[in-house]
Amino acid sequence: MKTELWLPTKAAADALGISTDTLKRKREICGGFLEAGHHWCAGSTRNSPLTFCVERCREAFHQRGMQARGGQS
């Protein structure tokens, strides 16, 4: 079974090579395409950090990039 890497916002953004602001803006609740519970999870309290699944986010960014370039998704 493959273990997925879930990281807090800053570490996930660094791993993906993007800014934390970009990563947070790409959540579906902000009009983006990263889905809660699949690409990212909120913590148990309002002050808890968001965590992101790096592999799932990378795949979602790749698919969006391919669509933008007219390639297949």
Contacts in CASP RR format, 6 or more apart in sequence:
PFRMAT RR
TARGET T0000
AUTHOR 0000-0000-0000
METHOD contacts of the structure
MODEL  1
MKTELWLPTKAAADALGISTDTLKRKREICGGFLEAGHHWCAGSTRNSPL
TFCVERCREAFHQRGMQARGGQS
4 53 0 8 1.000
4 54 0 8 1.000
4 55 0 8 1.000
4 56 0 8 1.000
5 15 0 8 1.000
5 53 0 8 1.000
5 54 0 8 1.000
5 55 0 8 1.000
6 41 0 8 1.000
6 51 0 8 1.000
6 52 0 8 1.000
6 53 0 8 1.000
6 54 0 8 1.000
7 15 0 8 1.000
7 51 0 8 1.000
7 52 0 8 1.000
7 54 0 8 1.000
8 49 0 8 1.000
8 50 0 8 1.000
8 51 0 8 1.000
8 52 0 8 1.000
9 20 0 8 1.000
9 23 0 8 1.000
9 24 0 8 1.000
9 49 0 8 1.000
9 50 0 8 1.000
9 51 0 8 1.000
9 52 0 8 1.000
10 20 0 8 1.000
12 23 0 8 1.000
12 51 0 8 1.000
12 52 0 8 1.000
12 54 0 8 1.000
12 57 0 8 1.000
13 19 0 8 1.000
13 20 0 8 1.000
13 22 0 8 1.000
13 23 0 8 1.000
15 54 0 8 1.000
16 23 0 8 1.000
16 54 0 8 1.000
16 57 0 8 1.000
16 58 0 8 1.000
16 61 0 8 1.000
18 61 0 8 1.000
23 34 0 8 1.000
23 52 0 8 1.000
23 57 0 8 1.000
24 30 0 8 1.000
24 50 0 8 1.000
25 31 0 8 1.000
25 32 0 8 1.000
26 32 0 8 1.000
26 33 0 8 1.000
26 34 0 8 1.000
26 60 0 8 1.000
26 61 0 8 1.000
27 34 0 8 1.000
27 36 0 8 1.000
27 39 0 8 1.000
27 40 0 8 1.000
28 34 0 8 1.000
28 35 0 8 1.000
28 36 0 8 1.000
29 36 0 8 1.000
33 60 0 8 1.000
33 64 0 8 1.000
34 40 0 8 1.000
34 52 0 8 1.000
34 57 0 8 1.000
34 60 0 8 1.000
36 42 0 8 1.000
38 53 0 8 1.000
38 56 0 8 1.000
39 52 0 8 1.000
39 53 0 8 1.000
39 56 0 8 1.000
39 57 0 8 1.000
39 60 0 8 1.000
40 50 0 8 1.000
40 51 0 8 1.000
40 52 0 8 1.000
40 53 0 8 1.000
40 57 0 8 1.000
41 50 0 8 1.000
41 51 0 8 1.000
42 48 0 8 1.000
42 50 0 8 1.000
43 49 0 8 1.000
43 50 0 8 1.000
43 51 0 8 1.000
63 73 0 8 1.000
66 72 0 8 1.000
66 73 0 8 1.000
67 73 0 8 1.000
END
